[in-house]
């Protein structure tokens, strides 16, 4: 009912605006006014307004940078994340630099060369030198950025490690994640969505040679400084495994397996001790206390970055990065698939 009323109100508003415009046009004819003629006064007004808008735009940009910077992610918690952030900083730095050159010029020109009945426009047909400069310079800059970006991506997706990575499967379905660890042999047992039945929520072939020592977890634990190879599967629709603190993301596609590898470099405890993180937690808990909610503790998270359905917002899992000793102790507490299925 509320939706219908909103549609009716919107229709009436548009209809009223159209009638007002019609009345204005008719009154102009009665007054024998040329309502569509643009005068020098109109041009001066529009030019000044354009200049003021340009100043307000630049000022609001600076304000937003300082006001919202505190909401940005903290330092990267993975080895490759440093390079990803460096690529981001270079790209955004160049964009912002050009923004503060081009935008003032555009708005100043809109003011400086506003319409004037006493002036006559000059026809300027061609300038090969100018066209060469504004074609070649952006092309070279973009080529450098693209090559740098492709190199960073290639190094991220094809890391060189002296140590064998720990293999972990992340299984996505509406609307939850499940982690399967490869156990002592560091090899995942065969699994297929057609084998999903009852307690076997991942469709693991329990008779496979590598399946017996696999174990399932509802929270991801990672040892700091060890390379981790994530293998992704999806049961129903396309999901996207997004681990923002590690600058990692990979689509999870039904019917195929994707992968992503990184090395965590900052434990959860160390990240919580970071001053910028503590400031974020303090600000969040101040808001939560005002609403009578439980206090928030900063955690690394696995999120879904695809709009996969109505409960997409709730599809997340905690990630705990800890020392090797803490990780080994946690692994010993887990029950293998052979023990649970």
NORCORQUI-V84328 format. One record per residue. PHI is phi in degrees with one decimal (NA if undefined). Layout:
phi=PHI
phi=PHI
This chain:
phi=NA
phi=-61.8
phi=-62.3
phi=-63.7
phi=-62.9
phi=-64.2
phi=-63.9
phi=-63.4
phi=-61.9
phi=-63.4
phi=-61.6
phi=-65.6
phi=-65.6
phi=-63.6
phi=-63.7
phi=-65.3
phi=-63.5
phi=-63.1
phi=-68.9
phi=-63.7
phi=-62.5
phi=-65.2
phi=-63.0
phi=-63.1
phi=-64.4
phi=-66.3
phi=-66.8
phi=-66.0
phi=-66.1
phi=-64.6
phi=-80.4
phi=55.6
phi=-92.8
phi=-99.3
phi=-67.2
phi=-94.4
phi=-80.7
phi=-93.8
phi=-96.2
phi=-61.2
phi=-62.5
phi=-60.7
phi=-63.0
phi=-62.7
phi=-63.8
phi=-64.5
phi=-63.7
phi=-65.7
phi=-64.3
phi=-63.6
phi=-63.7
phi=-63.6
phi=-63.2
phi=-62.5
phi=-63.5
phi=-64.3
phi=-63.1
phi=-65.6
phi=-64.2
phi=-67.3
phi=-63.3
phi=-60.6
phi=-62.7
phi=-63.8
phi=-60.9
phi=-74.5
phi=-74.6
phi=-104.2
phi=-61.2
phi=-67.2
phi=-92.7
phi=-72.0
phi=-64.6
phi=-73.6
phi=-57.5
phi=-66.2
phi=-109.1
phi=-137.0
phi=-63.4
phi=-75.5
phi=-60.9
phi=-62.4
phi=-68.9
phi=-62.5
phi=-65.2
phi=-64.3
phi=-62.1
phi=-61.8
phi=-62.6
phi=-65.0
phi=-63.2
phi=-68.9
phi=-62.4
phi=-66.4
phi=-62.9
phi=-65.7
phi=-58.4
phi=-68.8
phi=-59.0
phi=-78.4
phi=-92.0
phi=-76.3
phi=-62.0
phi=-59.1
phi=-63.6
phi=-60.8
phi=-70.9
phi=-66.9
phi=-62.7
phi=-61.4
phi=-82.7
phi=-65.1
phi=-109.7
phi=-65.5
phi=-60.3
phi=-150.7
phi=-64.9
phi=-90.1
phi=-101.8
phi=-125.8
phi=-66.8
phi=-96.9
phi=-83.5
phi=-120.8
phi=-81.8
phi=-159.9
phi=-149.0
phi=-62.5
phi=-64.8
phi=-62.2
phi=-63.4
phi=-65.1
phi=-65.1
phi=-78.0
phi=-95.9
phi=-73.3
phi=-60.0
phi=-61.1
phi=-63.6
phi=-66.5
phi=-62.1
phi=-65.1
phi=-61.8
phi=-63.7
phi=-63.2
phi=-65.2
phi=-63.8
phi=-62.9
phi=-64.8
phi=-65.7
phi=-65.6
phi=-62.1
phi=-65.4
phi=-63.4
phi=-67.6
phi=-69.9
phi=-82.8
phi=-130.4
phi=-69.8
phi=-106.4
phi=-126.1
phi=-78.1
phi=-105.5
phi=-68.1
phi=-72.9
phi=-76.1
phi=-95.8
phi=-132.9
phi=-99.1
phi=-113.6
phi=-107.4
phi=-109.9
phi=-153.9
phi=-67.4
phi=-133.4
phi=-156.4
phi=-110.8
phi=-133.5
phi=-104.2
phi=-123.7
phi=-90.8
phi=-82.4
phi=73.7
phi=-65.6
phi=-82.1
phi=55.1
phi=-135.7
phi=-76.3
phi=-72.8
phi=-63.1
phi=-145.0
phi=-149.6
phi=-60.4
phi=-69.9
phi=-94.6
phi=-66.5
phi=-163.7
phi=59.3
phi=-73.5
phi=-83.5
phi=-74.1
phi=-102.4
phi=67.9
phi=-78.9
phi=-78.9
phi=-64.7
phi=-88.2
phi=-69.9
phi=-62.3
phi=-100.1
phi=-84.2
phi=-59.8
phi=-94.6
phi=-64.6
phi=-141.1
phi=-102.7
phi=-136.1
phi=-101.5
phi=-143.0
phi=-89.4
phi=-113.9
phi=-131.3
phi=-80.8
phi=-66.6
phi=81.6
phi=-105.3
phi=-66.5
phi=-122.4
phi=-106.2
phi=-94.0
phi=-113.0
phi=-115.3
phi=-133.3
phi=-132.6
phi=-93.7
phi=-125.4
phi=-127.2
phi=-73.4
phi=-112.6
phi=-139.4
phi=-76.0
phi=-121.9
phi=-118.6
phi=-59.6
phi=-66.4
phi=-101.9
phi=54.1
phi=-130.0
phi=-156.0
phi=-154.2
phi=-69.3
phi=-111.2
phi=-112.5
phi=-57.4
phi=88.5
phi=-148.1
phi=-114.0
phi=-116.7
phi=-150.4
phi=-155.7
phi=-125.5
phi=-153.1
phi=-117.2
phi=-68.3
phi=-121.1
phi=-129.9
phi=-70.5
phi=-59.5
phi=-63.8
phi=-63.9
phi=-66.2
phi=-67.2
phi=-87.4
phi=-66.8
phi=-55.3
phi=-66.8
phi=-68.9
phi=-61.1
phi=-65.5
phi=-62.7
phi=-62.2
phi=-61.5
phi=-65.9
phi=-65.3
phi=-68.6
phi=-62.6
phi=-67.8
phi=-68.7
phi=-63.9
phi=-64.1
phi=-99.7
phi=73.3
phi=-97.2
phi=-67.3
phi=-68.6
phi=-95.0
phi=-116.5
phi=-69.1
phi=-135.0
phi=-70.3
phi=-133.4
phi=-103.2
phi=-120.7
phi=-100.7
phi=-104.5
phi=-118.3
phi=-77.6
phi=-98.3
phi=148.7
phi=-65.2
phi=-104.0
phi=-54.4
phi=-61.0
phi=-97.8
phi=-87.9
phi=-150.1
phi=-147.1
phi=-72.4
phi=-120.5
phi=-112.9
phi=-101.2
phi=-141.7
phi=-70.6
phi=-60.4
phi=-64.4
phi=-65.8
phi=-63.8
phi=-61.0
phi=-65.2
phi=-67.0
phi=-59.8
phi=-63.5
phi=-81.6
phi=-84.8
phi=-96.5
phi=-75.4
phi=-61.7
phi=-62.1
phi=-86.0
phi=-105.5
phi=-108.0
